[in-house]
Amino acid sequence: MNPVTLQILVYVLIFSATVLAVEGGLSWFRSVHGERRQVNKRLSLIAKGIDRAEVLSMLRRENRQRFFTGPFGKFMNGINQTLSQAGLNMPVTQFVAIMVAVAAGIVLIAIVLIVALGSKVSPGGIFLVLLLAGALGFGLPMIVIGQLRDRRIKKLEEQFPLALEVFVRGLRAGHPISAALELLTVDLADPIGSEFGVVVDEVTYGLELRDALQNMADRCGLQDMHMFVVSLAVQSETGGNL
C-alpha cells in the first residue's frame, strides 16, 4: 500500500468518524434538551402519560445490570455501569452492537477503497485498518460516554449540597422523611431530581428506603451519597434527630 493511498484512507476514516460523532452528539443533545417543560426528566415522562412503573424501569435500567458472567461479562457490566452513571438508557447490548457495526463498516469501506484504488490488500494494511476501526468504532464511543459520566457526576456533586439543604428544611418543617424526599423530586433539576424520584418510586412499590437510597448511590457513583445513606441507616436504627 503506497503512502498516497494510506493518506487518502486515513482522511476518509477521519471524516466518517467525525460525521458519526457529530450525529451522535446531536442526537444526545436533542434527547436531553429537546423538551424541558418539567423540572426534570422523570416529571417530563410522567407528564407525557407514561406509567410510573415504566418510568422507574427506564431510569434505573431495570434488568440490565449484571446480566453477563465471565471475562466478557465483566467487560459488558463495566460498560453498562458507565452508561448508567452517564444517565443513558440505551441497553448495553444495543450500544455494543452499534460499536461493532461501526467498526465493521469502517473496515469494509476501507477495504473497498483500497481495492478501488488498485492497491494490494497487504497484511500491514489490514492491521492498520483494524487498528483505526477499533479506535474509532470502540475507543471514541467509550471516550464520549466516559466524558458524559464525568460531567454528570460533577453535576451531581454540585447539586447534592442543595438537595441536602432542601431535605433538611423539609424535616424542620415537620415533614416525614418520605415527604422530604418527595420535595427533592419536584424542586430539583436533573440529574439529581430524577435520581431522588427513582428512590421515591422504589419505596412506593415496596422497597426499603435504605435499599432504595443505596441503589441511588450505586447508580450515581458519588461518595457523598454513600455517606448520606449510612447516616439515614444509623438514624433509623438508633433514633434521634436526623
Salt bridges, closest charged atoms under 4 A:
GLU35 OE1 - LYS48 NZ 3.95
GLU62 OE2 - ARG60 NH2 2.26
ASP150 OD1 - ARG149 NE 3.28
GLU165 OE2 - ARG169 NH2 2.51
GLU195 OE2 - ARG152 NH2 2.77
GLU195 OE1 - ARG219 NH2 2.86
ASP201 OD2 - ARG42 NE 3.02
ASP201 OD1 - ARG52 NH2 2.19
GLU202 OE2 - ARG60 NH1 2.71
GLU237 OE2 - ARG210 NH1 3.12
